[in-house]
Amino acid sequence: MKSRIFKKCLITGITGSGGSYLAEHIKKKDKKIKITGTTRKKIKDVNKNLKKISEIKNLNLLNYKKVLNLLKEFKPDVIYHIASYADVRKSFFSPVKVINNNNRITLNLLEAVRKLKINPLIIICSSSEVYGNVNRQNQPIKENQLMNPVSPYAVSKSFQDLLSQVYQKSYSLRIIITRMFSYTNGRRYNLFQSSFVKQIVDIEKGKRKVLLHGNLNSFRSIIDIEDAMEAYWLTAKRGRIGEIYNIGGNKSISVGSILKYLISISKKNINTKLDKKLIRPRDINIQIPSSSKFRRHTSWKPRVSLKTSLQKLLKKERNLK
């Protein structure tokens, strides 16, 4: 299909790890596009580079009137809804806060679009967490796999996902849903890859002695941050309205194998220890995605190998120290 052209892009949660990477990637792909993003941070605390490439609005998406006014004023032609409380493990300890927030901000956004009768393309950034634990005979996981969330966070993403389907089918909003599997993210230390890398660099610098880890037996599909952001961009440019897309790598690998590889490229001997506080009450055993529909519709494919991606992650963290 012919690629869409956008003049104004709204990113909810732009100062979060995923939102900030996405804003930077979009600006690289299209220097002319005007980007506005929402944050609950104080503007003075926002990264200077992010301020240069986008306009940041201090706006709590729980405030429906403010969401309505922002959309009325800015009139975006594409919206990436990426804002959410996204810490899976912590969601077990604050389920009401996480579920209320993630559900209401999505409802406010979609209802504001409906009430204003504007017609932006809306990318709902859902998650592979909605699938939960899937039997091996049903893997690779396809988009028609039933949702089976195992965490409060995953329940909230399932609600966002289902609500968006209703708004697309019932109110004809131009919505595409992405269910992203894991990707490397050097700006978010509550992800296992980033946590491992940070601790390794701290050990190399003599700031700590032991690397703490949680469950090493979970198998996940992981892609590089740049491949993930390109996938989001191509969703908007080429994705089909009303579709749900899995986005993930070609295979799955255990968390333990990732840790083993990172240790093998470290500069010091790394001692590890299980920290029971890092174990989720319930975890996902294995997820192998089928991204064939997304690749077919958008011509996307991951270009950065997992080893290269982990090397990049470690190099970046060393440069921060």
KOLVEX-96095 format. One record per residue (C-alpha): x negated, y negated, z negated; residue in one letter. Coordinates in Angstrom, 3 decimals, always signed. Example, Ala and Ser with C-alpha at 12.3 -4.5 7.8 and 13.67 -1.06 7.14 Angstrom:
// residues 2
[atom [-12.300,+4.500,-7.800],"A"];
[atom [-13.670,+1.060,-7.140],"S"];
***
This chain:
// residues 321
[atom [+0.000,+0.000,+0.000],"M"];
[atom [-0.991,-3.647,+0.374],"K"];
[atom [-2.679,-5.040,-2.719],"S"];
[atom [-0.729,-7.607,-4.719],"R"];
[atom [-2.123,-11.108,-5.249],"I"];
[atom [-1.740,-12.878,-8.575],"F"];
[atom [-2.153,-16.509,-9.553],"K"];
[atom [-1.363,-16.366,-13.273],"K"];
[atom [-2.071,-13.518,-15.666],"C"];
[atom [-0.941,-13.172,-19.289],"L"];
[atom [-2.775,-10.739,-21.591],"I"];
[atom [-1.220,-10.086,-24.992],"T"];
[atom [-3.879,-9.420,-27.628],"G"];
[atom [-6.599,-10.962,-25.476],"I"];
[atom [-9.104,-11.327,-28.327],"T"];
[atom [-8.942,-7.632,-29.203],"G"];
[atom [-11.610,-5.288,-27.882],"S"];
[atom [-9.589,-4.007,-24.933],"G"];
[atom [-7.989,-7.379,-24.147],"G"];
[atom [-11.302,-9.242,-24.074],"S"];
[atom [-12.939,-6.674,-21.792],"Y"];
[atom [-9.877,-6.801,-19.532],"L"];
[atom [-9.966,-10.605,-19.261],"A"];
[atom [-13.652,-10.526,-18.325],"E"];
[atom [-13.096,-7.813,-15.744],"H"];
[atom [-10.156,-9.580,-14.105],"I"];
[atom [-12.127,-12.819,-13.857],"K"];
[atom [-14.952,-10.944,-12.115],"K"];
[atom [-12.500,-9.470,-9.626],"K"];
[atom [-10.658,-12.747,-8.956],"D"];
[atom [-12.302,-16.025,-10.006],"K"];
[atom [-9.239,-18.053,-8.960],"K"];
[atom [-6.731,-16.330,-11.220],"I"];
[atom [-5.586,-18.316,-14.254],"K"];
[atom [-5.659,-16.194,-17.410],"I"];
[atom [-3.789,-16.978,-20.610],"T"];
[atom [-3.848,-14.720,-23.642],"G"];
[atom [-2.231,-14.455,-27.056],"T"];
[atom [-4.019,-13.924,-30.347],"T"];
[atom [-3.346,-14.110,-34.077],"R"];
[atom [-6.905,-15.315,-34.641],"K"];
[atom [-7.750,-18.938,-35.304],"K"];
[atom [-8.844,-20.477,-32.009],"I"];
[atom [-12.133,-21.647,-33.523],"K"];
[atom [-13.045,-18.002,-34.227],"D"];
[atom [-12.524,-16.868,-30.628],"V"];
[atom [-15.552,-15.798,-28.582],"N"];
[atom [-16.914,-18.769,-26.573],"K"];
[atom [-17.154,-16.808,-23.328],"N"];
[atom [-13.511,-15.770,-23.625],"L"];
[atom [-12.536,-19.413,-24.079],"K"];
[atom [-14.410,-20.329,-20.879],"K"];
[atom [-12.560,-17.840,-18.687],"I"];
[atom [-9.087,-18.072,-20.233],"S"];
[atom [-6.697,-20.220,-22.223],"E"];
[atom [-6.095,-18.767,-25.682],"I"];
[atom [-2.776,-19.266,-27.450],"K"];
[atom [-2.531,-18.715,-31.195],"N"];
[atom [+0.804,-16.924,-31.131],"L"];
[atom [+2.314,-14.148,-33.223],"N"];
[atom [+4.324,-11.953,-30.874],"L"];
[atom [+6.679,-11.150,-33.763],"L"];
[atom [+8.063,-14.674,-33.255],"N"];
[atom [+10.577,-14.215,-30.446],"Y"];
[atom [+11.137,-17.953,-29.858],"K"];
[atom [+7.434,-18.580,-29.405],"K"];
[atom [+7.168,-15.675,-26.963],"V"];
[atom [+10.132,-17.070,-25.038],"L"];
[atom [+8.625,-20.560,-24.907],"N"];
[atom [+5.227,-19.276,-23.777],"L"];
[atom [+6.739,-17.327,-20.892],"L"];
[atom [+8.945,-20.262,-19.931],"K"];
[atom [+5.952,-22.616,-19.905],"E"];
[atom [+3.293,-20.397,-18.319],"F"];
[atom [+5.437,-18.337,-15.908],"K"];
[atom [+2.945,-15.504,-15.368],"P"];
[atom [+3.235,-13.294,-12.310],"D"];
[atom [+1.476,-10.404,-14.065],"V"];
[atom [+1.531,-9.481,-17.767],"I"];
[atom [-0.728,-6.936,-19.462],"Y"];
[atom [+0.835,-5.898,-22.749],"H"];
[atom [-2.166,-4.571,-24.642],"I"];
[atom [-1.517,-6.068,-28.108],"A"];
[atom [-0.918,-3.514,-30.875],"S"];
[atom [-2.232,-2.315,-34.182],"Y"];
[atom [-4.435,+0.388,-32.700],"A"];
[atom [-6.260,+2.143,-35.554],"D"];
[atom [-4.871,+5.681,-35.466],"V"];
[atom [-6.353,+6.868,-38.782],"R"];
[atom [-5.296,+3.775,-40.723],"K"];
[atom [-1.774,+4.030,-39.312],"S"];
[atom [-1.236,+7.041,-41.586],"F"];
[atom [-1.699,+4.756,-44.603],"F"];
[atom [+0.336,+1.784,-43.300],"S"];
[atom [+3.041,+3.385,-41.143],"P"];
[atom [+5.738,+0.766,-41.770],"V"];
[atom [+3.434,-2.134,-40.914],"K"];
[atom [+2.073,-0.475,-37.760],"V"];
[atom [+5.396,+0.782,-36.421],"I"];
[atom [+7.332,-2.416,-37.175],"N"];
[atom [+4.653,-4.562,-35.539],"N"];
[atom [+4.099,-2.492,-32.406],"N"];
[atom [+7.797,-1.910,-31.802],"N"];
[atom [+8.958,-5.491,-32.374],"R"];
[atom [+6.271,-7.241,-30.329],"I"];
[atom [+7.117,-5.055,-27.338],"T"];
[atom [+10.843,-5.589,-27.716],"L"];
[atom [+10.313,-9.355,-28.030],"N"];
[atom [+8.208,-9.486,-24.882],"L"];
[atom [+10.561,-7.435,-22.713],"L"];
[atom [+13.674,-9.165,-24.012],"E"];
[atom [+12.155,-12.593,-23.392],"A"];
[atom [+11.396,-11.633,-19.783],"V"];
[atom [+14.944,-10.335,-19.367],"R"];
[atom [+16.591,-13.419,-20.893],"K"];
[atom [+14.534,-15.849,-18.823],"L"];
[atom [+15.295,-13.900,-15.646],"K"];
[atom [+11.697,-14.243,-14.498],"I"];
[atom [+10.129,-11.520,-12.414],"N"];
[atom [+6.507,-10.799,-13.431],"P"];
[atom [+4.835,-7.461,-12.955],"L"];
[atom [+4.431,-5.972,-16.452],"I"];
[atom [+1.720,-3.431,-17.229],"I"];
[atom [+2.576,-1.599,-20.450],"I"];
[atom [-0.677,-0.225,-21.843],"C"];
[atom [+0.470,+2.967,-23.502],"S"];
[atom [-1.788,+5.769,-24.722],"S"];
[atom [-2.512,+9.474,-24.352],"S"];
[atom [-1.775,+9.636,-28.089],"E"];
[atom [+1.932,+9.892,-27.191],"V"];
[atom [+1.369,+13.492,-26.034],"Y"];
[atom [-0.040,+14.741,-29.333],"G"];
[atom [-1.166,+18.372,-29.307],"N"];
[atom [-0.285,+20.051,-26.023],"V"];
[atom [-0.479,+23.805,-25.510],"N"];
[atom [-3.367,+24.904,-23.327],"R"];
[atom [-1.004,+26.399,-20.751],"Q"];
[atom [+0.413,+22.886,-20.213],"N"];
[atom [-2.987,+21.307,-19.593],"Q"];
[atom [-4.166,+19.357,-17.651],"P"];
[atom [-1.465,+17.069,-19.043],"I"];
[atom [+0.904,+15.558,-16.483],"K"];
[atom [+3.110,+12.513,-16.922],"E"];
[atom [+6.260,+14.653,-17.312],"N"];
[atom [+4.860,+16.342,-20.419],"Q"];
[atom [+7.163,+15.747,-23.399],"L"];
[atom [+5.947,+13.267,-25.985],"M"];
[atom [+4.922,+14.851,-29.282],"N"];
[atom [+3.232,+12.132,-31.365],"P"];
[atom [+1.287,+13.241,-34.446],"V"];
[atom [+0.503,+9.829,-36.011],"S"];
[atom [+2.512,+6.719,-36.885],"P"];
[atom [+0.481,+4.827,-34.280],"Y"];
[atom [+1.422,+7.384,-31.633],"A"];
[atom [+5.087,+7.097,-32.633],"V"];
[atom [+4.921,+3.334,-32.050],"S"];
[atom [+3.296,+3.812,-28.638],"K"];
[atom [+5.995,+6.349,-27.751],"S"];
[atom [+8.624,+3.746,-28.646],"F"];
[atom [+6.878,+1.107,-26.504],"Q"];
[atom [+6.698,+3.592,-23.651],"D"];
[atom [+10.339,+4.694,-23.856],"L"];
[atom [+11.649,+1.165,-24.394],"L"];
[atom [+9.776,-0.002,-21.300],"S"];
[atom [+11.315,+2.809,-19.270],"Q"];
[atom [+14.778,+1.643,-20.363],"V"];
[atom [+14.069,-1.993,-19.472],"Y"];
[atom [+12.739,-0.944,-16.087],"Q"];
[atom [+15.672,+1.331,-15.228],"K"];
[atom [+18.501,-0.621,-16.878],"S"];
[atom [+17.422,-4.227,-16.258],"Y"];
[atom [+15.219,-3.771,-13.185],"S"];
[atom [+12.147,-5.300,-14.829],"L"];
[atom [+9.042,-4.701,-12.730],"R"];
[atom [+7.226,-2.394,-15.134],"I"];
[atom [+4.380,+0.077,-14.713],"I"];
[atom [+3.267,+2.207,-17.679],"I"];
[atom [-0.304,+3.418,-18.098],"T"];
[atom [-1.188,+6.191,-20.522],"R"];
[atom [-4.892,+5.669,-20.999],"M"];
[atom [-7.052,+8.451,-22.395],"F"];
[atom [-10.242,+7.629,-24.342],"S"];
[atom [-12.844,+5.155,-23.085],"Y"];
[atom [-16.088,+3.793,-24.509],"T"];
[atom [-15.657,+0.463,-26.254],"N"];
[atom [-18.620,-1.297,-27.840],"G"];
[atom [-16.408,-3.923,-29.492],"R"];
[atom [-14.388,-1.524,-31.600],"R"];
[atom [-16.250,+0.312,-34.350],"Y"];
[atom [-13.315,+2.418,-35.533],"N"];
[atom [-13.715,+4.593,-32.422],"L"];
[atom [-15.970,+7.602,-32.958],"F"];
[atom [-18.418,+6.843,-30.112],"Q"];
[atom [-18.940,+3.240,-31.212],"S"];
[atom [-19.179,+4.232,-34.867],"S"];
[atom [-21.846,+6.833,-34.052],"F"];
[atom [-23.831,+4.325,-32.004],"V"];
[atom [-23.665,+1.615,-34.672],"K"];
[atom [-24.812,+4.019,-37.372],"Q"];
[atom [-27.651,+5.361,-35.203],"I"];
[atom [-28.959,+1.842,-34.590],"V"];
[atom [-28.649,+1.043,-38.305],"D"];
[atom [-30.719,+4.161,-39.070],"I"];
[atom [-33.296,+3.179,-36.427],"E"];
[atom [-33.580,-0.222,-38.123],"K"];
[atom [-33.858,+1.309,-41.597],"G"];
[atom [-30.504,-0.092,-42.722],"K"];
[atom [-28.982,+3.275,-43.590],"R"];
[atom [-30.135,+6.850,-44.061],"K"];
[atom [-27.251,+9.134,-43.089],"V"];
[atom [-24.711,+9.093,-40.264],"L"];
[atom [-21.185,+9.785,-41.501],"L"];
[atom [-18.638,+11.478,-39.268],"H"];
[atom [-15.130,+12.907,-39.308],"G"];
[atom [-13.650,+15.732,-37.229],"N"];
[atom [-16.176,+16.933,-34.627],"L"];
[atom [-13.981,+19.649,-33.125],"N"];
[atom [-11.493,+17.474,-31.248],"S"];
[atom [-11.880,+17.557,-27.439],"F"];
[atom [-11.230,+14.314,-25.547],"R"];
[atom [-11.479,+12.983,-22.001],"S"];
[atom [-13.680,+9.869,-22.013],"I"];
[atom [-14.407,+7.303,-19.307],"I"];
[atom [-16.610,+4.220,-19.256],"D"];
[atom [-15.191,+0.841,-20.263],"I"];
[atom [-15.719,-0.585,-16.765],"E"];
[atom [-13.881,+2.339,-15.169],"D"];
[atom [-11.025,+1.853,-17.639],"A"];
[atom [-10.733,-1.883,-16.928],"M"];
[atom [-10.882,-1.293,-13.174],"E"];
[atom [-8.045,+1.196,-13.605],"A"];
[atom [-5.940,-1.447,-15.340],"Y"];
[atom [-6.718,-3.928,-12.552],"W"];
[atom [-5.809,-1.436,-9.822],"L"];
[atom [-2.596,-0.597,-11.644],"T"];
[atom [-1.491,-4.192,-11.122],"A"];
[atom [-2.869,-4.442,-7.590],"K"];
[atom [-1.632,-1.111,-6.190],"R"];
[atom [+0.477,+0.760,-8.750],"G"];
[atom [+4.102,+1.522,-7.980],"R"];
[atom [+6.938,-0.093,-9.922],"I"];
[atom [+8.622,+2.323,-12.322],"G"];
[atom [+5.749,+4.789,-12.348],"E"];
[atom [+3.969,+6.208,-15.384],"I"];
[atom [+0.279,+6.911,-14.875],"Y"];
[atom [-2.170,+9.020,-16.832],"N"];
[atom [-5.673,+7.542,-16.617],"I"];
[atom [-8.594,+9.685,-17.686],"G"];
[atom [-11.762,+11.514,-16.763],"G"];
[atom [-12.355,+14.796,-14.999],"N"];
[atom [-12.945,+16.924,-18.071],"K"];
[atom [-12.879,+16.924,-21.854],"S"];
[atom [-15.772,+17.131,-24.283],"I"];
[atom [-15.918,+17.677,-28.037],"S"];
[atom [-16.653,+14.816,-30.403],"V"];
[atom [-19.475,+16.971,-31.777],"G"];
[atom [-21.105,+17.252,-28.347],"S"];
[atom [-21.021,+13.478,-27.950],"I"];
[atom [-22.691,+13.037,-31.321],"L"];
[atom [-25.298,+15.656,-30.424],"K"];
[atom [-26.152,+13.842,-27.183],"Y"];
[atom [-26.400,+10.429,-28.875],"L"];
[atom [-28.733,+11.883,-31.501],"I"];
[atom [-30.878,+13.397,-28.732],"S"];
[atom [-31.514,+9.918,-27.229],"I"];
[atom [-32.048,+8.132,-30.549],"S"];
[atom [-35.431,+6.880,-31.724],"K"];
[atom [-35.306,+8.491,-35.175],"K"];
[atom [-34.379,+11.815,-36.727],"N"];
[atom [-30.712,+11.499,-37.630],"I"];
[atom [-29.215,+13.242,-40.635],"N"];
[atom [-25.432,+13.642,-40.561],"T"];
[atom [-22.773,+14.221,-43.172],"K"];
[atom [-19.035,+14.882,-43.082],"L"];
[atom [-17.043,+12.072,-44.697],"D"];
[atom [-13.607,+13.356,-45.649],"K"];
[atom [-12.294,+9.784,-45.632],"K"];
[atom [-12.778,+9.789,-41.844],"L"];
[atom [-10.574,+12.849,-41.332],"I"];
[atom [-7.087,+12.072,-40.065],"R"];
[atom [-4.192,+13.814,-41.863],"P"];
[atom [-3.358,+15.215,-38.426],"R"];
[atom [-5.536,+15.105,-35.343],"D"];
[atom [-5.388,+16.053,-31.678],"I"];
[atom [-7.188,+19.290,-30.859],"N"];
[atom [-7.693,+18.914,-27.115],"I"];
[atom [-6.466,+16.698,-24.285],"Q"];
[atom [-7.268,+17.312,-20.628],"I"];
[atom [-5.562,+14.721,-18.418],"P"];
[atom [-4.233,+15.021,-14.922],"S"];
[atom [-4.805,+11.632,-13.283],"S"];
[atom [-4.129,+12.879,-9.772],"S"];
[atom [-1.043,+10.693,-9.228],"K"];
[atom [-2.846,+7.532,-10.299],"F"];
[atom [-5.851,+8.323,-8.111],"R"];
[atom [-3.593,+9.063,-5.161],"R"];
[atom [-1.605,+5.827,-5.521],"H"];
[atom [-4.512,+3.465,-6.241],"T"];
[atom [-7.674,+5.182,-4.869],"S"];
[atom [-9.250,+4.824,-8.335],"W"];
[atom [-11.848,+7.232,-9.587],"K"];
[atom [-14.340,+7.045,-12.459],"P"];
[atom [-17.792,+6.035,-11.224],"R"];
[atom [-19.893,+6.012,-14.407],"V"];
[atom [-20.987,+9.364,-15.836],"S"];
[atom [-20.398,+10.056,-19.514],"L"];
[atom [-24.129,+10.239,-20.250],"K"];
[atom [-24.730,+6.907,-18.544],"T"];
[atom [-21.806,+5.375,-20.400],"S"];
[atom [-23.136,+6.548,-23.773],"L"];
[atom [-26.605,+5.271,-22.888],"Q"];
[atom [-25.100,+1.861,-22.068],"K"];
[atom [-23.241,+1.860,-25.372],"L"];
[atom [-26.402,+2.600,-27.343],"L"];
[atom [-28.470,+0.036,-25.423],"K"];
[atom [-25.878,-2.671,-25.986],"K"];
[atom [-25.748,-1.994,-29.723],"E"];
[atom [-29.541,-2.131,-29.975],"R"];
[atom [-29.506,-5.504,-28.227],"N"];
[atom [-27.007,-6.843,-30.763],"L"];
[atom [-29.323,-6.148,-33.676],"K"];
***
